Amino acid sequence: MDVNVELIENKLYVRVAGRLDTNTAPELEGSIKNSLDGVKELNLDLKDLDYISSAGLRIILMFHKQMTSNNGKLFVLSPKDEVMEVFDMTGFSTFLNIRE
């Protein structure tokens, strides 16, 4: 998995490529956690994410809850069809802000 993090004012942009699973989820969590101070908008660009497991879903849910409790927003950008299917099957698409 490749993670690229960019902070622009109070917006954090995180591009994730490859597979988000049990082995790689801690890396993504660490990359985001260390950059959230003062962030009001977290944008997860998933256009290059090929696979997401339940461990990846837990990370997204955790940050969704954290952003919501801090009066911020989490946006999921451009998920591939395979990832979108997982969001649909798990109900994540009902509460995530997804921008295609």
Contacts in CASP RR format, 6 or more apart in sequence:
PFRMAT RR
TARGET T0000
AUTHOR 0000-0000-0000
METHOD contacts of the structure
MODEL  1
MDVNVELIENKLYVRVAGRLDTNTAPELEGSIKNSLDGVKELNLDLKDLD
YISSAGLRIILMFHKQMTSNNGKLFVLSPKDEVMEVFDMTGFSTFLNIRE
1 16 0 8 1.000
1 17 0 8 1.000
1 18 0 8 1.000
1 19 0 8 1.000
1 20 0 8 1.000
1 24 0 8 1.000
1 27 0 8 1.000
1 28 0 8 1.000
2 15 0 8 1.000
2 16 0 8 1.000
2 17 0 8 1.000
2 18 0 8 1.000
2 48 0 8 1.000
3 14 0 8 1.000
3 15 0 8 1.000
3 16 0 8 1.000
3 17 0 8 1.000
3 27 0 8 1.000
3 28 0 8 1.000
3 31 0 8 1.000
4 14 0 8 1.000
4 15 0 8 1.000
5 12 0 8 1.000
5 13 0 8 1.000
5 14 0 8 1.000
5 31 0 8 1.000
5 32 0 8 1.000
5 35 0 8 1.000
6 12 0 8 1.000
6 13 0 8 1.000
6 14 0 8 1.000
7 13 0 8 1.000
7 35 0 8 1.000
7 39 0 8 1.000
10 38 0 8 1.000
10 39 0 8 1.000
10 40 0 8 1.000
10 41 0 8 1.000
11 39 0 8 1.000
11 40 0 8 1.000
11 41 0 8 1.000
11 42 0 8 1.000
11 43 0 8 1.000
12 32 0 8 1.000
12 35 0 8 1.000
12 36 0 8 1.000
12 39 0 8 1.000
12 41 0 8 1.000
12 42 0 8 1.000
12 43 0 8 1.000
13 43 0 8 1.000
13 45 0 8 1.000
14 28 0 8 1.000
14 31 0 8 1.000
14 32 0 8 1.000
14 42 0 8 1.000
14 43 0 8 1.000
14 44 0 8 1.000
14 45 0 8 1.000
15 45 0 8 1.000
15 47 0 8 1.000
15 48 0 8 1.000
16 28 0 8 1.000
16 44 0 8 1.000
16 45 0 8 1.000
16 46 0 8 1.000
16 48 0 8 1.000
16 49 0 8 1.000
17 48 0 8 1.000
17 49 0 8 1.000
17 50 0 8 1.000
18 48 0 8 1.000
18 49 0 8 1.000
18 50 0 8 1.000
18 51 0 8 1.000
19 49 0 8 1.000
19 50 0 8 1.000
19 51 0 8 1.000
19 52 0 8 1.000
19 53 0 8 1.000
20 28 0 8 1.000
20 49 0 8 1.000
20 51 0 8 1.000
20 52 0 8 1.000
20 53 0 8 1.000
20 55 0 8 1.000
20 56 0 8 1.000
20 59 0 8 1.000
21 51 0 8 1.000
21 52 0 8 1.000
21 53 0 8 1.000
21 55 0 8 1.000
21 56 0 8 1.000
22 53 0 8 1.000
22 55 0 8 1.000
25 53 0 8 1.000
25 55 0 8 1.000
25 56 0 8 1.000
25 58 0 8 1.000
25 59 0 8 1.000
28 56 0 8 1.000
28 59 0 8 1.000
29 59 0 8 1.000
29 62 0 8 1.000
32 42 0 8 1.000
32 59 0 8 1.000
32 63 0 8 1.000
36 42 0 8 1.000
36 66 0 8 1.000
39 67 0 8 1.000
39 72 0 8 1.000
40 70 0 8 1.000
40 71 0 8 1.000
40 72 0 8 1.000
40 73 0 8 1.000
41 67 0 8 1.000
41 72 0 8 1.000
41 73 0 8 1.000
41 74 0 8 1.000
41 75 0 8 1.000
42 63 0 8 1.000
42 67 0 8 1.000
42 72 0 8 1.000
42 73 0 8 1.000
42 74 0 8 1.000
42 75 0 8 1.000
43 74 0 8 1.000
43 75 0 8 1.000
43 77 0 8 1.000
44 60 0 8 1.000
44 63 0 8 1.000
44 74 0 8 1.000
44 75 0 8 1.000
44 76 0 8 1.000
44 77 0 8 1.000
45 77 0 8 1.000
45 78 0 8 1.000
46 52 0 8 1.000
46 76 0 8 1.000
46 77 0 8 1.000
46 78 0 8 1.000
46 79 0 8 1.000
46 80 0 8 1.000
46 83 0 8 1.000
47 77 0 8 1.000
47 78 0 8 1.000
47 79 0 8 1.000
47 80 0 8 1.000
49 79 0 8 1.000
49 80 0 8 1.000
49 83 0 8 1.000
50 80 0 8 1.000
50 82 0 8 1.000
50 83 0 8 1.000
51 82 0 8 1.000
51 83 0 8 1.000
52 83 0 8 1.000
52 86 0 8 1.000
57 86 0 8 1.000
57 90 0 8 1.000
57 92 0 8 1.000
60 74 0 8 1.000
60 76 0 8 1.000
60 92 0 8 1.000
60 96 0 8 1.000
61 92 0 8 1.000
63 74 0 8 1.000
64 74 0 8 1.000
64 95 0 8 1.000
64 96 0 8 1.000
67 73 0 8 1.000
67 74 0 8 1.000
68 74 0 8 1.000
73 97 0 8 1.000
74 96 0 8 1.000
74 97 0 8 1.000
75 97 0 8 1.000
75 98 0 8 1.000
75 99 0 8 1.000
76 87 0 8 1.000
76 96 0 8 1.000
76 97 0 8 1.000
76 98 0 8 1.000
76 99 0 8 1.000
77 99 0 8 1.000
78 99 0 8 1.000
78 100 0 8 1.000
79 87 0 8 1.000
79 98 0 8 1.000
79 100 0 8 1.000
84 93 0 8 1.000
84 98 0 8 1.000
86 92 0 8 1.000
87 93 0 8 1.000
87 96 0 8 1.000
87 98 0 8 1.000
END
